[in-house]
Amino acid sequence: MIFSISILLIAIIVVVLIIFSCSIVPQNYEGLVETLGKYSKTEKAGLIFIIPLIQRVRKVSLALQPLEISKYSIITKDNAEVSTSLTLNYQVTDSFKYFYNNTDSVESMVQLVRGHLRDIIGRMDLNDALGSTSQINAQPADAIGDLTNVYGIRVIRVNVDELLPSKEIQRAMDKQLTADREKTATIAKAEGEARNIELTTKAKNDALVATAKAKAEAIKTQADAEKYRIEQLKAALADAPDDYFKNQSIAAFKDLAKGENNLIVMDKDNLTQLGNIPAVREIWKKQDQD
């Protein structure tokens, strides 16, 4: 009976020892084996055997891991305060360095990223920093690559999620933006009014020119008609016989004698020219009736 119990106890102990001597390292992990608290070897993913109570396994992930860095303040070259938040992706490249060379390799990496980002943005003006986020993203990962290798970490990517000026600067920028918009609107309105005045003035000038041209054409037409009438009158007088003018002269003297002002002084050779007056009048009346 005692022998059977002993065998059972030994079997249980053996099973327990086998269970505790087996360890599984997951895929994309490495196992750091410590013997009595001292590193002894590195094991790859899979089933490994250790000495219970003497050895233990520390499992380190080699997968790509994201990390968010909370907001913190940075001063730009022109003494403007901006706040930024980051997201970075890192990967453990050496599990021994990662676990044993630093008490907290991830926090050390974060401090390096923050320090280099302060240096990058601190050499830029506010406007340049706000407009160069993509360029800023590419620089920290390259700058800290060799330094993080000391901790067995490689930073794959650093992304600036937001880069915001302080509230005071933001208010000043909003006022400046509003002023610029109002200035642009005022200039556009003034240019529109100036263009409207220009077009109105041109239209008025064109109307005046057109009116002047029309009046000139009317005057020319009237002058041509008057010229034509005079030429017709001259032609009619030229065809009239001498007796006609003599008769008209006698009639003119008769009409003159009837009036109150009946004194005329003229050369005797021109007496017959008095007949031209009623003759011209008759021809004129006839042309008017036509």
ABEGO torsion letter per residue (X at the ends): XAAAAAAAAAAAAAAAAAAAABBBBBBGBBBBBBBGGBBABBBBBEBBBBBBGABBBBBBBABBBBBBBBBBBBBBAAGBBBBBBBBBBBBBABAAAAAAABABAAAAAAAAAAAAAAAAAAABBAAAAAAAAAAAAAAAAAAAAAAAAAAGBBBABBBBABBBBBAAAAAAAAAAAAAAAAAAAAAAAAAAAAAAAAAAAAAAAAAAAAAAAAAAAAAAAAAAAAAAAAAAAAAAAAABBAAAAAAAAAAAAAAAAABABABBBBBAAAAAAAAAAAAAAAAAAAAAAX
